[in-house]
Amino acid sequence: MMTNEKKQSEKTIDIRKGPLSDELRILLEDYPREAWQGHANFKDLTRQWMGAHDMFRHLSATVRRETEQFLDKTRDEDDYARRLSHYGSRLVGYLHGHHSWEDYEFFPELSRADNRFDRGLEILENDHVVLDEVLDRFTKDANDLIQLIQAPGKENRNKLQDIAGEIHYWSNGIEKLLDRHLADEEDLVVPIVLHHKLRG
């Protein structure tokens, strides 16, 4: 598979490698992930919140795969532009909306219920800052590629693979960021929700 990316030294994505500290996972021992779905306090609102996370995982993987197909020349440019516009717009728009709701409504609710959440909040909010920066870079490159594909004539067509390589780099980064962030967020949030009977 071709990736055609810039040298790694020219750009980096700050992806946390380790999970939350043991201190922040105390409630997880009492409310392990495998027991969440069957717990009496696991209500529809929490299920919907986790469903949104699954959608983000799916969308980020889809954008990366579509870009790999274009780089491998198994997806033609017009089809790729349509798919990138559709899936990319949904990914970016839904993530921004979801994080705004979390920051202004959901996280304050959790903070009022349990101050243990506050110790993990800084980590989650820093993840949001890093993710927003990567989404901005992804959006710029995706828009540039779509405009170039839709432009009349064949000028600058040689840039398509380079820009797609950039999109692949950012989309791969988004997928890895979400993998770390969403799992940690769920491990921190859901036990608090269950313990305090929130979102019922």
N, C-alpha and C positions, 0 to 999 in steps of 0.2 A: 504494500500500500504506500502511495506517495503522501507525504505530509508537507513538504516544502515550507518549513517554518523558518523564522528568523533564528539566529543564534540565541541559545537560551540566556546568554549573558546580557542580552539587550532588553529582556523583559522577564519578570518573574511573577508568580502568583503565590501569595503567602497562604499556603494551605496547612492548617494545623495537622500534625501527624498523630498525636496521642489523643486518647479519649479523655473525658472529664476525669478530674481527680477523684480518688476514693471518697473524699470528704463530700463531694457533690453527688455521689452515687449512693448515699446512705439509704435513702428511701427506696431505691431500686432493689435493695436486698429484700425488703418487705413486699414490694410490688414488682416482681420480675416480669420482663417483657412477655414471656410466654403465657402469663396469666391475665394479661390486660383485657383481652377480648371477652373473657368470661366473667369478669368482675362486675358486681352489681352496680358499681359507681362509674362504669365505663359507658357513658351516655352518647347519644347521637352526635352532639356537638363536638365531642372529642374524636369520634369516629370520622366525622367530616373533616376535621383539622388534619388528621393523619392521612385521610384520602387525598387532600390537597398536596401533601408531601409526596405521596406516591405518584401523583400527576406530574409534579416537578421532576421527579426522578425519570419518569417515562419521557417527558418532553426533552430533557437535556440529553438523554441517550439517543433519542430520535434525531435531534439536530446534529449530533456528532456523527452518527451513522450516515445520514444523508450527505454530509460533507465528505466523508470518506468515499462514498460512492462516486461523487463528482470528481474527487481527486484521482480516483482509480479509473475514471472515464467510463463508468457503468451507469451514470446518470447524466442525461443531456442538460445543457446549461439552462434552457428555458424551464424545464421541469424542476431543476434544482432551485432556481430563483423563486418559483411559486411555492415550493415546499419550505424553503428557508424563510420566506416572508410569513407564511402561515404559522409554522411551528415556532420560529424564532420570536415572532410578535407575541404569541401566546405565552411563551416561556418568560420573556422579559416583563410583559404587562402583568401577568398573574403573580410573578414573584414580587414585583414592586408593591402591588396592592396587598398581598398577603403580609409582607413585612411591615407595611405601614399599619395595618390592622393589629398585628402583634405588638408593635412598639407603642401604640397609642391606646389600645383597649385590652388586649389579652394579657400582656406582660404586667401591666399595673394591677390587674385582677389577681394574678399569681403572687405578686409582691405583697399585696395586702394580706393574702391568706397565709404566706409562709416566707419568713425572711431568709430561709435557706436558698430560695430562688434567686435572691439578689446577688449572692456570691457567684452564681453561674451566669447572671444576666450580662455582666461585662464581657464575658467570653462570647456569648451569643450576639451581642450588639457589635462587637468587633468583627465577627464573621459577616454580619450584614454590611458593614462598611467595605470590607474587602470584596464581597460579592457584588455590591453596587458598582465598584470600580471596574470589575471584570465585565459586568453586563454592559457598561457604557462602552468599553472597548469593542466588545462583541457587536453591539448595535451599530457602531460607526462602520466597522468593517463589513458587516452584513448589508447595510444600506449602500455602501460604496460598490459592493459586488452586484447587487440587484440593479442599481442604476446603470452600471457598466454593461450588464447583459441586455438591459432594455433600451440602451442608447442605439440610435440608428448608425449604420456603418460598422466598420470593423476596427476603428481606431482603439488602441490600448487593449486589444483582446489578449495580448500576451501577459497582461497583468492578472488575468482571472485566476490562474493557478496560484500565484503568489498571495492574492487576497484570500482565496479559499484556504490556503495553508494557515493564514492568520486566524481565520474563522475556526478552523479545526483546533488550533492551539487554545483559543479562548473557550470554545465549547467543551473541550476536554477538561479544561480547568474548572468550568462551571460544574460539570458532572462530578468531579472529584471534591470540589468545595461542598456541594450539596450532600454528597455521600457522608462526609464527616459531620457537617453542621446539622443535618436533619436527624441523624441518629442520636447525636448528643442532645439536641433539643428535645427529642422525644423522651430520652432517658431521664432528663431533668424534669420535664413538664408533667408527663403522664402520672408518675407516682404522686406528685403533689396534688394533681386533680383528683386522683382516686382517694388519697388520704383525707382530703378536706371536702370531698363530695361536691366538687365544683362542676359547672357547666351542665347541671341537671335540668 
